[in-house]
Amino acid sequence: MALNLEPVYQEIFKKFETRKKFIIRSVENNMLTIEQDEEICGQKEPRVFEFKSPREFEEFVRQENRFELDIVNQLQGNQMPYR
């Protein structure tokens, strides 16, 4: 019997704190599929990510939030990231 993990995935999805645009494409057989709209040279290039468990998705959200926070900290700091 498959559990209904959609509410769990929705709750984790709300924790995104990034400028990247993610949407939930589907939740089937407890597998989450999300899509990121990425614009490269004026063309939209969707990237698809699949997660087999809420724990795996939560780790992805943490990594994305950490990456965003690092960028914000670099932009606010006095040191230029590439010299």
ZIGI-V706266 format. One record per backbone hydrogen bond with DSSP energy under -0.5 kcal/mol. NH is the residue of the N-H (numbers start at 1). CO is the residue of the C=O. If there is no record, write none. Layout:
NH	CO
NH	CO
This chain:
5	3
9	5
10	6
11	7
12	8
13	9
14	10
15	12
16	13
21	37
22	20
23	35
25	23
25	33
26	33
28	31
31	28
32	30
32	51
33	26
34	49
35	23
36	47
37	21
37	35
38	36
38	45
40	38
40	43
41	39
43	40
45	38
46	44
47	36
49	34
51	32
57	53
58	54
59	55
60	56
61	57
62	58
63	59
64	60
65	61
66	62
67	63
68	64
69	65
70	66
71	67
72	68
73	69
74	70
75	71
76	72
77	73
